[in-house]
Amino acid sequence: MKDKKANKNVKTPKYIFVTGGVLSGVGKGITAASIGAIMKAKGYKVSIQKCDPYLNVDAGLLNPVEHGECFVTADGRETDLDLGHYERFLDFETNKYSAVLSGALYSELIEKERSGGFRGKTVQMIPHFTDLVQEKIAAAGQGSDIHIVEIGGTVGDYEGLSFIEAIRLFANRVGRENCLYIHVVYVPWINTSKELKTKPAQNALKDLRGFGIIPDVVVCRTERPAPRSMCEKIASFSGISSDAVLNLPDIDSVYDVPFNVLKSGVLEILNKFIGDNSEPDMKKWQEFSEKRAQNYDRTVKVGLVAKYVGNDDTYICVTEALKSAAAWNGVNLEIEWINAEEATEEDFAAVDGLVVPGGFGERGAEGKIRAATYALENDLPYLGLCLGMQMACVAAARRGGVKNASSEEFGAGEGQNVIYIMDGQAGKESTGGTMRLGDYPAKLKNGSRAAEIYGKNKVTERHRHRYEVNQKFASEIERGGLKIVGTSPDGKLAEFVEAPGHKFFVATQAHPEFKSRPLNVHPLFFEFVKSLK
């Protein structure tokens, strides 16, 4: 979670709180991550945290269509996708302290009360819940120069009021001079009257002030660049300095947001807050931005074979890893979404390579098996992630003689379950937080394509799965064209498979997309895209 390369240190940690108004999805996470990237580029040790008011204990059981991808930290916490943004922008690892949900806090309070920890006191939202929120913030920021906290939801939501009160009280704990409050609001463009309407933003600021927080910075999100007069109007109606009201319009790439933040004038405010006028070193970001924006002679088309095709956020780590890999390979990228339930050979033939991401359940599984089969038989580059590896093994086993090969997850009977449940996982199928989660090591066979790609034969990747390859079928899988080339250190779990002699066919039980960053692309994604050139 902490940046080990930081070369500065401040005597008292500084805290930056990012809240949102008007509507959700306004860009708080990207704003927070961009500020973190800038502070890191100035040489500070930065940590970052998301506080969500949902009553869920973690994000593991949230619907991916509604909430997007479930991100997994190195230490095994299932979290909101914003932590993926944090890791990509700051190029470091978050951890279990980086995500706080109301459900987990309530559980902790109730457990303490049931065990007599409150010694008969009446347990209340204030001070007990708000104190616990503050404790989580202080713990997550320990050892950092700057700790950034994003409060999920929208100011005014009933379930989020305790978090707003907690960050207000936090200033009493550490000193108001050590807290910077940033409020991100949406300013809509009304096409019929051809004007920006600032009233929703004014009301959002009034709500925040009503809860006792006067923000130091107001970020106005708009679809297009707005005149300075808009910011001045919001300032005049809200009692905030006009210099502190900034505009961040939509742009083509989220990775250019740090540059927009710098141009907005927020750097001057941040410098004053931390007492440092040095310029951030954004050279690497600038290089990536230029590569990403360039129009190359070669365009590669990647087919993403998935069952959730209505929400790009469901596979955002995968798509972002592909985009970054394309930029550093010097090619344009087109992602073709292939519905796994309807996928045909014509769909596979129309792309330069296939990626089959992770997932759960039988829906769309046969389409993923068809994708792996087509890739094996037509030398089409294939990258399988988690379920993508399992379905590749099923495809190979069918080719190798196990006619009805399938997964125990789908109800396959004895003799067919090429994929079966891991030891200790049976009976937990509907229980959150019980899968094999987080970082686990693997050993790769010398001379394998996987070892060549990583440049070593001992690797660590993040996991999120309950089922595994049944190595009893290793010979049938190998007859079908795939070879197990990576296992857990004890050899019990299959971690990597590949197709010998294939242009590129590598699949892993892990989720390497969680560790791919725009400035540090994961080698599996880099080499997959390279094979398409």
Secondary structure, 3 states (H helix, E strand, C coil): CCCCCCCCCCCCCEEEEEEEECCCCCCHHHHHHHHHHHHHHCCCCEEEEEEECCCCCCCCCCCHHHHCCCEECCCCCEECCHHHHHHHHHCCCCCHHHEEEHHHHHHHHHHHHHCCCCCCCCCCHHHHHHHHHHHHHHHHCCCCCEEEEEECCCCCCHHHHHHHHHHHHHHHHHCHHHEEEEEEEECCEECCCCEECCHHHHHHHHHHHHCCCCCCEEEEEECCCCCHHHHHHHHHHHCCCHHHEEEEECCCCHHHHHHHHHHHCHHHHHHHHHCCCCCCCCHHHHHHHHHHHCCCCCEEEEEEEECCCCCHHHHHHHHHHHHHHHHHHCCEEEEEEEECCCCCHHHHHCCCEEEECCCCCCCCHHHHHHHHHHHHHHCCCEEEECHHHHHHHHHHHHHCCCCCCEEHHHCCCCCCEEEEECCCCCCCCCCCCCCEEEEEEEEECCCCHHHHHHCCCEEEEEEEECEEECHHHHHHHHHCCCEEEEECCCCCCEEEEECCCCCCEEEECCCHHHHCECCECCHHHHHHHHHHC
